[in-house]
Every structure is written in structure tokens, then in C-alpha cells.
């Protein structure tokens, strides 16, 4: 039987470790034929049981991709969420306050204590 190195309950005693709240949203696009000519428009809905989760937002140091014609930033931040959330996927977005972030990568730690999101700011 494997033993955990860190007891997940210890995180409850570190009050400032997760100072923010994040809501995970998924896209349920809809089509308004009158206004958009049939083009699908994004409609972001809260993922059930993924609202106001304790989290920490931190800069990722950025990752810049360059080619012959352009360069652009890919990753701008990390969001570490208290808890294990396997239903979060890379095609969702995270909302902290009024700022939205596209989720690029989801990683769980080996102990299922935290979930780490690699994200980019939605302009």
C-alpha cells in the first residue's frame, strides 16, 4: 500500500496558499441564423460542481512561439486549484473575477491533491 507524503488536509491550514476563486466553464455554442447567418457563437456555461474553487494564479514566465511571419505568446499563467478535478479539459476556460483564461493543459499531481492548469489570457 502506497503512503502519501503530504496529507491533503494540511492544505486547509495554509490559508493564503489559495487566495483566489476560479470557475471552470465549457463552451456550448449556439447558432442564431438571423444575426449571424448561421455561424455558431460561443456560449460559456459554468461546469457543474466547478464554481468558486480555491485557487492560486501565478505567471508562467510565458512561452513565445515564432515562425517566419509572426510570433505570439502561448502560455501566460498557471492556475493551481485545490483538489483533484479530472473532468477539466483543455477546451474549457477558467474565470477568475472578470478575467477569462483559455485552458491549454491540465495536470494533476501524483497525490490527487491539486490540479494545475496552464492557461493564456483571453483578450
Buried (B, 14 or more C-beta within 10 A) or exposed (E): EEEEEEEBEEBEEEEEBBEBEBBBBBBEEEEEEEEEEEEEEEEBEEBEEBEEBBBBBEEBEEEEEEEEEEEEEEBBBBBBBBBBBEEBEEEBBBBBEEEBBBBBEBEBEEEEBBBBBBBBEEE
